[in-house]
Amino acid sequence: MEKTPTQIVSELGSRLLQLSRPNKDSLVKLLREVANTLSQIDQPSATNKEKGLKLLEAELRPLKKSIIKHGLLKNRDNDVSLLVTVCVSELFRILAPNRPFEDEYLRV
């Protein structure tokens, strides 16, 4: 059975979370794949929006944790920073009106 985009993002987030000291190449490769996959995820339908958002948040949690754990929101590399920005903006789009991160993590 083919995996859904949310399952793929969850697995990629878990892989990223397990890296102890990710180098630029591994980060760029994983983040590019995450960004492409996130663009395929739609918001839940209006009829089950609250339940759908909770399920999405659970599946996207490994990615959010890895972004925080590795300090990717503050990464100084241009390629990594761009891909993290794309991923975070996709998370905002998917999880709206909920916030994917607390304010403390978004302040630079």
DSSP file (Angstrom, degrees, kcal/mol; ACC not computed):
  #  RESIDUE AA STRUCTURE BP1 BP2  ACC     N-H-->O    O-->H-N    N-H-->O    O-->H-N    TCO  KAPPA ALPHA  PHI   PSI    X-CA   Y-CA   Z-CA
    1    1 A M              0   0    0      0, 0.0     2,-0.2     0, 0.0     0, 0.0   0.000 360.0 360.0 360.0 136.6    0.0    0.0    0.0
    2    2 A E        -     0   0    0      1,-0.1     2,-0.2     0, 0.0     0, 0.0  -0.474 360.0-117.6 -75.6 141.3    1.3    3.4   -0.9
    3    3 A K        -     0   0    0     -2,-0.2    -1,-0.1     1,-0.1     0, 0.0  -0.476  24.1-119.1 -79.1 148.1    2.1    5.8    1.9
    4    4 A T     >  -     0   0    0     -2,-0.2     4,-2.2     1,-0.1     3,-0.2  -0.440  27.9-109.0 -78.2 159.2    0.2    9.1    2.3
    5    5 A P  H  > S+     0   0    0      0, 0.0     4,-2.6     0, 0.0     5,-0.2   0.872 120.3  54.2 -57.3 -36.4    2.2   12.4    2.1
    6    6 A T  H  > S+     0   0    0      1,-0.2     4,-2.2     2,-0.2     5,-0.1   0.882 107.9  49.5 -67.2 -35.7    1.6   12.9    5.9
    7    7 A Q  H  > S+     0   0    0     -3,-0.2     4,-2.3     2,-0.2    -1,-0.2   0.900 111.0  49.9 -66.6 -39.8    3.1    9.5    6.6
    8    8 A I  H  X S+     0   0    0     -4,-2.2     4,-2.7     2,-0.2    -2,-0.2   0.927 111.4  47.9 -64.0 -45.1    6.1   10.3    4.4
    9    9 A V  H  X S+     0   0    0     -4,-2.6     4,-2.7     1,-0.2    -1,-0.2   0.892 110.4  52.9 -63.1 -39.2    6.6   13.6    6.2
   10   10 A S  H  X S+     0   0    0     -4,-2.2     4,-2.1     2,-0.2    -1,-0.2   0.923 111.5  45.5 -61.5 -44.6    6.3   11.9    9.5
   11   11 A E  H  X S+     0   0    0     -4,-2.3     4,-2.4     2,-0.2    -2,-0.2   0.907 113.5  48.8 -65.6 -42.6    9.0    9.4    8.6
   12   12 A L  H  X S+     0   0    0     -4,-2.7     4,-2.5     1,-0.2    -2,-0.2   0.901 111.0  50.9 -64.8 -40.1   11.3   12.0    7.1
   13   13 A G  H  X S+     0   0    0     -4,-2.7     4,-2.2     2,-0.2    -1,-0.2   0.892 110.0  49.9 -62.5 -39.7   10.9   14.1   10.3
   14   14 A S  H  X S+     0   0    0     -4,-2.1     4,-1.6     2,-0.2    -2,-0.2   0.900 110.3  50.1 -65.8 -40.7   11.7   11.1   12.4
   15   15 A R  H  X S+     0   0    0     -4,-2.4     4,-0.8     1,-0.2    -2,-0.2   0.919 112.6  46.9 -62.6 -42.9   14.9   10.4   10.3
   16   16 A L  H >< S+     0   0    0     -4,-2.5     3,-0.6     1,-0.2    -2,-0.2   0.878 109.3  54.7 -65.7 -37.6   15.9   14.0   10.7
   17   17 A L  H 3< S+     0   0    0     -4,-2.2    -1,-0.2     1,-0.2    -2,-0.2   0.827 104.7  54.8 -64.4 -32.6   15.2   13.9   14.5
   18   18 A Q  H 3< S+     0   0    0     -4,-1.6     2,-0.3    -3,-0.1    -1,-0.2   0.669  82.5 102.5 -78.4 -17.6   17.5   10.8   14.8
   19   19 A L    <<  -     0   0    0     -4,-0.8    -3,-0.0    -3,-0.6    -4,-0.0  -0.509  56.4-162.3 -68.9 128.6   20.5   12.6   13.2
   20   20 A S  S    S+     0   0    0     -2,-0.3    -1,-0.2     1,-0.2    -4,-0.0   0.923  83.1   4.6 -79.9 -44.2   22.9   13.7   15.9
   21   21 A R  S    S-     0   0    0      2,-0.0    -1,-0.2     0, 0.0     2,-0.1  -0.674  81.1-159.0-139.4  81.9   24.9   16.2   13.9
   22   22 A P        -     0   0    0      0, 0.0     2,-0.1     0, 0.0    -6,-0.0  -0.381   9.6-141.2 -68.0 135.8   23.3   16.6   10.5
   23   23 A N     >  -     0   0    0     -2,-0.1     4,-2.3     1,-0.1     5,-0.2  -0.432  29.1 -99.6 -88.3 171.4   25.6   18.1    7.9
   24   24 A K  H  > S+     0   0    0      1,-0.2     4,-3.0     2,-0.2     5,-0.2   0.903 119.4  52.0 -58.8 -45.2   24.5   20.5    5.2
   25   25 A D  H  > S+     0   0    0      1,-0.2     4,-2.3     2,-0.2    -1,-0.2   0.913 111.9  45.0 -61.9 -44.4   24.1   18.0    2.4
   26   26 A S  H  > S+     0   0    0      2,-0.2     4,-2.4     1,-0.2     5,-0.2   0.890 114.7  49.8 -67.9 -37.4   21.9   15.6    4.5
   27   27 A L  H  X S+     0   0    0     -4,-2.3     4,-3.1     2,-0.2     5,-0.3   0.943 111.9  47.1 -63.6 -47.9   19.8   18.5    5.7
   28   28 A V  H  X S+     0   0    0     -4,-3.0     4,-2.3    -5,-0.2     5,-0.2   0.917 113.3  48.9 -61.7 -43.9   19.3   19.9    2.3
   29   29 A K  H  X S+     0   0    0     -4,-2.3     4,-1.8    -5,-0.2    -1,-0.2   0.947 116.7  40.9 -61.9 -49.7   18.4   16.5    0.9
   30   30 A L  H  X S+     0   0    0     -4,-2.4     4,-2.6     1,-0.2    -2,-0.2   0.924 116.2  49.1 -65.7 -45.0   15.9   15.7    3.6
   31   31 A L  H  X S+     0   0    0     -4,-3.1     4,-2.9    -5,-0.2    -1,-0.2   0.860 108.8  53.2 -66.1 -34.9   14.4   19.2    3.8
   32   32 A R  H  X S+     0   0    0     -4,-2.3     4,-2.2    -5,-0.3    -1,-0.2   0.922 111.5  46.1 -63.9 -42.9   13.9   19.3    0.0
   33   33 A E  H  X S+     0   0    0     -4,-1.8     4,-2.1    -5,-0.2    -2,-0.2   0.902 113.5  49.4 -65.6 -40.9   12.0   16.1    0.1
   34   34 A V  H  X S+     0   0    0     -4,-2.6     4,-3.1     2,-0.2     5,-0.2   0.936 110.6  49.9 -62.8 -46.7   10.0   17.3    3.1
   35   35 A A  H  X S+     0   0    0     -4,-2.9     4,-1.5     1,-0.2    -2,-0.2   0.910 111.7  48.2 -60.6 -43.6    9.1   20.6    1.3
   36   36 A N  H  < S+     0   0    0     -4,-2.2     4,-0.3     1,-0.2    -1,-0.2   0.894 115.1  45.1 -63.8 -39.5    8.0   18.8   -1.8
   37   37 A T  H >< S+     0   0    0     -4,-2.1     3,-1.6     1,-0.2     4,-0.3   0.890 107.8  56.7 -73.6 -39.5    5.9   16.3    0.2
   38   38 A L  H >< S+     0   0    0     -4,-3.1     3,-1.7     1,-0.3    -1,-0.2   0.853  98.2  62.9 -59.3 -33.8    4.3   19.0    2.4
   39   39 A S  T 3< S+     0   0    0     -4,-1.5    -1,-0.3     1,-0.3    -2,-0.2   0.683  98.5  57.0 -66.3 -15.3    3.1   20.8   -0.8
   40   40 A Q  T <  S+     0   0    0     -3,-1.6     2,-0.5    -4,-0.3    -1,-0.3   0.512  87.4  94.7 -90.7  -6.3    1.0   17.7   -1.5
   41   41 A I    <   -     0   0    0     -3,-1.7     2,-0.2    -4,-0.3   -37,-0.0  -0.749  60.0-158.8 -93.5 129.6   -0.9   17.9    1.8
   42   42 A D        -     0   0    0     -2,-0.5     3,-0.1     1,-0.1    -2,-0.1  -0.627  27.1 -97.4 -98.9 161.4   -4.2   19.7    1.9
   43   43 A Q        -     0   0    0     -2,-0.2    52,-0.1     1,-0.1    -1,-0.1  -0.423  52.8 -92.3 -68.4 153.4   -6.0   21.1    4.9
   44   44 A P        -     0   0    0      0, 0.0    -1,-0.1     0, 0.0     5,-0.1  -0.302  51.4 -90.9 -64.8 154.7   -8.7   18.9    6.4
   45   45 A S    >   -     0   0    0      1,-0.1     3,-0.6     3,-0.1     7,-0.2  -0.232  34.5-112.1 -64.9 157.5  -12.2   19.4    5.1
   46   46 A A  G >  S+     0   0    0      1,-0.2     3,-0.8     2,-0.2     4,-0.2   0.776 112.1  63.0 -63.6 -28.0  -14.5   21.8    6.9
   47   47 A T  G 3  S+     0   0    0      1,-0.2    -1,-0.2     2,-0.1     3,-0.1   0.878 121.4  19.1 -68.7 -36.9  -16.8   19.0    8.2
   48   48 A N  G <> S+     0   0    0     -3,-0.6     4,-3.1     1,-0.1     5,-0.3  -0.121  84.9 133.6-120.7  35.2  -14.1   17.3   10.3
   49   49 A K  H <> S+     0   0    0     -3,-0.8     4,-2.7     1,-0.2     5,-0.2   0.904  71.5  46.0 -58.0 -48.6  -11.6   20.2   10.5
   50   50 A E  H  > S+     0   0    0     -4,-0.2     4,-1.8     2,-0.2    -1,-0.2   0.930 118.0  42.2 -63.5 -46.0  -10.9   20.0   14.3
   51   51 A K  H  > S+     0   0    0      1,-0.2     4,-2.0     2,-0.2    -1,-0.2   0.911 115.4  51.1 -65.7 -42.4  -10.4   16.2   14.3
   52   52 A G  H  X S+     0   0    0     -4,-3.1     4,-2.5     1,-0.2    -2,-0.2   0.880 108.1  51.7 -63.1 -39.2   -8.4   16.4   11.0
   53   53 A L  H  X S+     0   0    0     -4,-2.7     4,-2.8    -5,-0.3    -1,-0.2   0.887 107.9  52.1 -65.5 -38.5   -6.1   19.1   12.4
   54   54 A K  H  X S+     0   0    0     -4,-1.8     4,-1.9     2,-0.2    -2,-0.2   0.911 111.5  46.7 -63.8 -41.8   -5.4   17.0   15.5
   55   55 A L  H  X S+     0   0    0     -4,-2.0     4,-2.1     2,-0.2    -2,-0.2   0.923 113.6  48.3 -65.1 -44.1   -4.5   14.0   13.3
   56   56 A L  H  X S+     0   0    0     -4,-2.5     4,-2.2     1,-0.2    -2,-0.2   0.921 109.5  52.5 -62.1 -44.0   -2.3   16.1   11.1
   57   57 A E  H  X S+     0   0    0     -4,-2.8     4,-0.9     1,-0.2    -1,-0.2   0.890 108.9  50.7 -60.0 -39.0   -0.5   17.7   14.1
   58   58 A A  H  < S+     0   0    0     -4,-1.9     3,-0.4     1,-0.2    -1,-0.2   0.910 112.9  44.9 -65.4 -41.7    0.3   14.3   15.4
   59   59 A E  H  < S+     0   0    0     -4,-2.1     4,-0.3     1,-0.2    -2,-0.2   0.791 116.1  46.6 -74.0 -26.7    1.7   13.1   12.1
   60   60 A L  H  X S+     0   0    0     -4,-2.2     4,-2.1    -5,-0.2     3,-0.4   0.534  86.3  94.0 -90.9  -6.8    3.7   16.3   11.6
   61   61 A R  H  X S+     0   0    0     -4,-0.9     4,-2.9    -3,-0.4     5,-0.2   0.877  79.5  55.2 -55.7 -44.5    5.1   16.4   15.2
   62   62 A P  H  > S+     0   0    0      0, 0.0     4,-2.2     0, 0.0    -1,-0.2   0.900 109.7  47.8 -58.9 -38.1    8.4   14.6   14.4
   63   63 A L  H  > S+     0   0    0     -3,-0.4     4,-2.2    -4,-0.3    -2,-0.2   0.939 112.5  47.9 -65.9 -46.2    9.2   17.2   11.7
   64   64 A K  H  X S+     0   0    0     -4,-2.1     4,-1.8     1,-0.2    -1,-0.2   0.911 112.3  49.8 -61.4 -42.2    8.3   20.1   14.1
   65   65 A K  H  X S+     0   0    0     -4,-2.9     4,-3.4     1,-0.2    -1,-0.2   0.900 110.3  50.2 -63.1 -40.8   10.5   18.5   16.9
   66   66 A S  H  X S+     0   0    0     -4,-2.2     4,-2.1    -5,-0.2     6,-0.3   0.873 107.5  53.4 -68.8 -35.7   13.4   18.1   14.5
   67   67 A I  H  <>S+     0   0    0     -4,-2.2     5,-2.0     2,-0.2     6,-0.6   0.908 116.6  39.6 -62.8 -40.8   13.2   21.7   13.3
   68   68 A I  H ><5S+     0   0    0     -4,-1.8     3,-1.3     3,-0.2    -2,-0.2   0.932 113.7  53.5 -73.3 -46.8   13.4   22.8   17.0
   69   69 A K  H 3<5S+     0   0    0     -4,-3.4    -2,-0.2     1,-0.3    -3,-0.2   0.897 114.8  39.8 -57.0 -44.8   16.0   20.2   18.1
   70   70 A H  T 3<5S-     0   0    0     -4,-2.1    -1,-0.3    -5,-0.2    -2,-0.2   0.394 107.7-122.5 -89.2   4.0   18.5   21.1   15.5
   71   71 A G  T X 5 +     0   0    0     -3,-1.3     3,-1.5    -4,-0.2    -3,-0.2   0.853  54.5 157.5  61.6  34.8   17.9   24.8   15.7
   72   72 A L  G > < +     0   0    0     -5,-2.0     3,-1.1    -6,-0.3    12,-0.1   0.746  61.9  66.8 -68.9 -23.0   17.0   24.9   12.0
   73   73 A L  G 3  S+     0   0    0     -6,-0.6    -1,-0.3     1,-0.2    -5,-0.1   0.729 109.7  38.6 -67.9 -18.8   14.9   28.1   12.3
   74   74 A K  G <  S+     0   0    0     -3,-1.5    -1,-0.2     0, 0.0    -2,-0.2   0.225  83.5 136.3-113.8  12.3   18.2   29.9   13.2
   75   75 A N    <   -     0   0    0     -3,-1.1    -3,-0.1     1,-0.1    -4,-0.0  -0.380  44.6-152.3 -64.1 137.0   20.5   28.1   10.7
   76   76 A R        +     0   0    0     -2,-0.1     2,-0.3     4,-0.1    -1,-0.1   0.597  62.3 104.9 -90.1 -12.3   22.8   30.5    8.9
   77   77 A D     >  -     0   0    0      1,-0.1     4,-2.9     2,-0.0     5,-0.2  -0.538  67.9-140.4 -72.0 132.5   23.3   28.5    5.7
   78   78 A N  H  > S+     0   0    0     -2,-0.3     4,-2.4     2,-0.2     5,-0.2   0.899  98.8  47.2 -61.9 -43.9   21.3   30.1    2.9
   79   79 A D  H  > S+     0   0    0      2,-0.2     4,-2.2     1,-0.2    -1,-0.2   0.940 116.4  43.2 -64.9 -47.3   20.1   26.7    1.3
   80   80 A V  H  > S+     0   0    0      1,-0.2     4,-2.6     2,-0.2     5,-0.2   0.926 114.3  51.3 -63.8 -44.9   19.1   25.3    4.7
   81   81 A S  H  X S+     0   0    0     -4,-2.9     4,-2.2     1,-0.2    -2,-0.2   0.903 110.2  49.1 -60.3 -43.2   17.4   28.5    5.8
   82   82 A L  H  X S+     0   0    0     -4,-2.4     4,-2.2    -5,-0.2    -1,-0.2   0.937 113.1  46.2 -62.0 -47.4   15.4   28.7    2.5
   83   83 A L  H  X S+     0   0    0     -4,-2.2     4,-2.5     1,-0.2    -2,-0.2   0.873 111.8  51.0 -66.4 -37.2   14.2   25.1    2.8
   84   84 A V  H  X S+     0   0    0     -4,-2.6     4,-2.9     2,-0.2     5,-0.2   0.911 109.5  51.6 -64.6 -41.1   13.3   25.5    6.4
   85   85 A T  H  X S+     0   0    0     -4,-2.2     4,-2.4    -5,-0.2    -2,-0.2   0.908 110.2  48.5 -61.8 -42.2   11.3   28.7    5.6
   86   86 A V  H  X S+     0   0    0     -4,-2.2     4,-2.1     2,-0.2    -2,-0.2   0.934 113.2  47.6 -62.3 -46.1    9.4   26.8    2.9
   87   87 A C  H  X S+     0   0    0     -4,-2.5     4,-2.3     1,-0.2    -2,-0.2   0.918 113.0  47.8 -62.2 -44.5    8.7   23.9    5.3
   88   88 A V  H  X S+     0   0    0     -4,-2.9     4,-2.4     2,-0.2    -1,-0.2   0.902 111.0  50.6 -65.8 -40.8    7.5   26.2    8.0
   89   89 A S  H  X S+     0   0    0     -4,-2.4     4,-2.1    -5,-0.2    -1,-0.2   0.884 110.3  50.4 -65.5 -35.9    5.3   28.2    5.7
   90   90 A E  H  X S+     0   0    0     -4,-2.1     4,-2.8     2,-0.2    -2,-0.2   0.895 108.5  52.5 -65.5 -39.7    3.8   24.9    4.4
   91   91 A L  H  X S+     0   0    0     -4,-2.3     4,-2.5     1,-0.2    -2,-0.2   0.914 109.2  49.6 -62.2 -41.9    3.1   23.9    8.1
   92   92 A F  H  X S+     0   0    0     -4,-2.4     4,-0.9     1,-0.2    -1,-0.2   0.920 112.5  48.1 -61.2 -42.9    1.4   27.2    8.7
   93   93 A R  H  < S+     0   0    0     -4,-2.1     3,-0.4     1,-0.2    -2,-0.2   0.933 115.6  43.2 -63.0 -46.6   -0.8   26.7    5.5
   94   94 A I  H  < S+     0   0    0     -4,-2.8    -2,-0.2     1,-0.2    -1,-0.2   0.900 120.3  39.4 -68.1 -42.5   -1.7   23.1    6.4
   95   95 A L  H >< S+     0   0    0     -4,-2.5     3,-2.0    -5,-0.2    -1,-0.2   0.417  91.3 167.6 -93.9   1.5   -2.4   23.7   10.1
   96   96 A A  T 3<  +     0   0    0     -4,-0.9     3,-0.1    -3,-0.4    -3,-0.0  -0.313  61.8  27.3 -57.6 138.5   -4.2   27.1    9.9
   97   97 A P  T 3  S+     0   0    0      0, 0.0    -1,-0.4     0, 0.0     2,-0.1  -0.989 116.7  71.2 -88.6   0.8   -5.7   28.5   11.9
   98   98 A N  S <  S-     0   0    0     -3,-2.0    -3,-0.1     1,-0.1     3,-0.0  -0.427  84.6-119.0 -74.4 152.7   -3.6   26.7   14.5
   99   99 A R        -     0   0    0      1,-0.1    -1,-0.1    -2,-0.1    -7,-0.1  -0.766   9.3-150.3 -91.8 136.2    0.0   27.7   14.9
  100  100 A P  S    S+     0   0    0      0, 0.0     2,-0.3     0, 0.0    -1,-0.1   0.769  81.3  29.5 -75.5 -23.6    2.6   25.0   14.2
  101  101 A F  S    S-     0   0    0    -13,-0.1     2,-0.1    -3,-0.0   -37,-0.0  -0.944  84.5-108.9-134.6 153.3    5.1   26.5   16.7
  102  102 A E    >>  -     0   0    0     -2,-0.3     3,-1.4     1,-0.1     4,-0.9  -0.439  39.5-107.9 -73.6 156.8    5.0   28.5   19.9
  103  103 A D  H >> S+     0   0    0      1,-0.3     4,-1.4     2,-0.2     3,-0.7   0.842 114.7  66.3 -55.6 -37.0    6.1   32.1   19.7
  104  104 A E  H 34 S+     0   0    0      1,-0.3    -1,-0.3     2,-0.2    -3,-0.0   0.799 103.3  46.2 -59.8 -28.9    9.3   31.4   21.5
  105  105 A Y  H <4 S+     0   0    0     -3,-1.4    -1,-0.3     1,-0.2    -2,-0.2   0.732 110.0  53.3 -84.8 -22.9   10.6   29.2   18.7
  106  106 A L  H << S+     0   0    0     -4,-0.9     2,-0.4    -3,-0.7    -2,-0.2   0.673  85.4  95.1 -88.1 -17.4    9.7   31.7   15.9
  107  107 A R     <        0   0    0     -4,-1.4   -34,-0.0     1,-0.1     0, 0.0  -0.597 360.0 360.0 -77.4 131.1   11.4   34.7   17.4
  108  108 A V              0   0    0     -2,-0.4    -1,-0.1   -34,-0.0    -4,-0.0   0.406 360.0 360.0-105.3 360.0   14.9   35.1   15.9
